[in-house]
Amino acid sequence: MQRARKDTPARKIFFRSALALLAIGFFIRPAATQAFDVASIRPSGAEVKFERDGNTEVSHGTLRMHDVTISTCIRYAYGVAPAQIVGYAKPISEVHYDITAKPDGDTSPEQMKLRMRTLLADRFKLAFHREKKELKVYALTVVKSGSKIHPSVSPDGPPSHQNSDIGFTARSMNMSDFADYLSGVINFPITDHTALPGRYDFAVDFTPYVDTHQNNDDTVRPDPVVVTNAALKGDLGLEISFRKEAVDVLVIDHVEPPTEN
């Protein structure tokens, strides 16, 4: 008989943390300069405490970032992991902000991230260059028994993903974008080595894997890498493994505290 699911503290923490990271999203390719119509940046109040370095959400056409660092903002805008951002001084990297930004009119999630790039340049005076650096990364590969994913029913449609309280669903997504997306789940660089062409539709439910790796202790927070890898193997026939690889990093040339609102 199937065991009834219950919202344990550890499961809630795992899903909340994973979804907060997923809000950072995957790599968005350059486009024309876009800017927010209105943006407020304020130091976070002492009472604001979130796991890791804050929470990011887009709701009703407004971007809200609470208790976030400059690193969070860069990761959101450019779709990179923390290890791929180097060069800024420690003091500014430890300052936390509350940011509310609203564009003029309807804006897609991708356009919202492009506007954040403009905000970083205008308000934080962010300047950087890209370099290749050998880092420890996770490689996304197909398990020996083969993948379980199926070609997209709408391969010419726009790629999309939807997060839920227990997992995510992807539509018309290629494996390179999926690797970038997964980087947000585990907060670490992931590169695609599946050699799977085309676009796919698939879904992942983390719940059974969270339960398995709690070892019957509801107070223990499961390792997101372990749970994610178990879900990839079980649901998709994919896996991630450590290796060293040359990846793009953002080398910060200049950044400063934000200008006044």
N, C-alpha and C positions, 0 to 999 in steps of 0.2 A: 504493500500500500504506500502511495506517495506521501511523504512527510509534509505536513502543512508548513508553509513558510511563515517565519515571524521576523519582525523588524528588530534585530538585535542591535545593541549599541555599536559593536564592531562593524556590522554590515552597513549601518547608516553612515559611519565614519568613512568606510571604504568608498561607498557610492558618492557621498558628498564631495570627497577629495578628488575622486576621478572625474566627476562632472565639472568641478571647478576648473580643473586642468584642461578638460576638453573644451571649455569655453574659450581657451586661448586659441584653439583651432589649428589647422594645418596651413602650410605655406601658400601664400597668395602671391601670384606673380605680378610684377610691376604694371602699373597703369598710369593714366594721366593724374596729375595732382588734384586731390580733392580735400576739402576742409569741412569741419563742423561749423554750423551756423552759430551755435552757442556752446561754450565749454567752461566749466568751473573746476579748478584744481585747488584743493585745500589740504593742509596737513591733517592726518587722521587724529581723531580725539583719543585720549589715553584709554578710554573705556572700550574702544573698538578692538576686538581681538578675534581673529580668524585663524584657522589652521593654515600652515605654510605662510604665504604672504598675501592673503586676501581672497576676495571673491570678485569675479567678473561676470556680468550678465548683460544681455541686450533684451530689453522688454519695451513694447509699445513704441518702438522707434527711438529709444534712448539707450545710450551706453552708460552703464553704472559700474564703476570699479571702486571697491571699498577696501581700505587698509592695504593698498598695493604699493610695491616698490617700483623704481624705474625699470628694474629687470622684468617685472611682470608686464609692464607696458610694452617693452621692446618685444618680449615673447609673443604677446597678443598681436602686435602689429606685423611682425615678420615671421612668425611661425617657427621659431627656433627654440631649442632646449637651453637651460641655464649654462651648460658646458660650452655652448656655442657663442657666448657673449663674454668678451674679455676686454680688460683695459681700463675700466672705470675705477675711481678711488672708492675705498670702503665707506667713508662717511655718507656720501650721497646714495650709495647702494642700500643703506640701512634706513633711510627716511621713508616713511609710509604716507600715502596720500589717499584722499577720497576724490574721485573724478566723476563728474557727470557731464556728458557731452551729447548734444542733439543736433542732427543734420537738418537741413532745410528740405522737407519732403521725405518721401519713402526712400529707404536705403537698405540694400541687401547686406547680409553679414560680411560679405567680402568687401563691399564698399566701406563699411564701418571701419574695417581694419586699415584700409588705405587712408581714411581720414585720420586715424590714430597716428599714422606715420607723419602726416603733416603737422599734427599737434605736437608730436615729439620734437620735430625740427623747429617749429615756431616758438613753443613755450619752454621747452627744455634745452633748446639750442643743440640738439643732438646731431653729431656728425660722426660718421664711421666709414671704414673701408672693409672690404671682404678679403679674407685670406684662406688658404687651405691649411689645415692643421690635422696632424694625426691624433685621433682621439679614440678612446674606447667607446664603441657604439654597439647597438644591438642590430644584428642582421635578420631581416624577415625572410624566411625560406619555407619551402614546402616540405612537409614530413615525408618520410620514406614511403608510406602507404598511399600518398597522393592527396591532393586538395579535395575539399568537399564543397567548394563554392561553385556557383553556376553563372554562366554568362548573363549579362543584364538583358532584361526583356525590352529595355529602351536604351540601347547603347549610344544613340545619338542625342539623348536627352542630357540636361545639365546634371553633373554629379551633385549628390546631396547626402546628408547624414542627419539623423535625428537621435538625440540622446533621451533616455528614459531613466526612471529610478533604478532599473535593474540591468541596463545594458545599452545597446545602440543598434540602429538599423541603417544600412548604407544602400544607396541606389546609384547605379551607373558610375561606380568608382573604380579607377585603375589602381594597381598595386603600389605605384609610387606615391600617389596621394594618400593611400591607406597607411603606408609606412609613416608619412608625415603626421597623419591624424593620430596614429598610435603613440607617437612621441609625446603627445599631450596627455595620454593616459598614464604613462609611467614617468613622465618628466625627464626623458633621456633620449638622445638621438637614436633614431631607427632608420636604417636604409633598406631599400627593396632589393632582394636577391632571389625573388621567386621565379623570374623568367616567365611569368604568366602574362600574356598579351591581352589587350582589350579591356573591357569594363565589366563589372560584376555587381550583382545584387546579393546581399547577405545580411545576417543578423547575428548578434552575440548576446547571450544572457549570462551575466556573471554570477547569478545567484547560487547555482549548485557548486561552483568552484570556490566561492567565498565560504560556503558552509564546510566544504571538504577541508580547507586549509585553516579553519579555526580550531581544529582538534577538540571540538565540543566545548570550547571556552569562548563564550559570547563576549567577553571583555577584551579579547585579544584582537588587535587590528591586523588583518592579513596583509602580507607583502604584496603591493600592487603588481610587481613584476611577476611574481609566482602565479598570482590569480589570473593575470592577463595571459600569460603563456599557456596556462592550463585551459583557458577558454578558447584561445586560438587553436590549440591542438584538438580539443574536443568538438568544437562547433564548426571550424573552418578547414581543418587539416593543414594548418600553418603553425610556425613556431618562431621564436626569437632566440638568438644565442649571441654571446659576447664575441667581439673580434676588434682588432685595431684597424682603423681605416681613415684615409684623408677625407675630411669633410669641411664644408664652408663654415667659417666662424666670422662673427661681426667683431671687429677690433674698434673699440670706441676711441675716437680721436678727441672728442670734446662733448661734454654734457655739463649742465649746471642746474641749480634749483630753478623751478618754474617761475616765469614772470607772473605778476599780479593778474587777478581776474579782471 
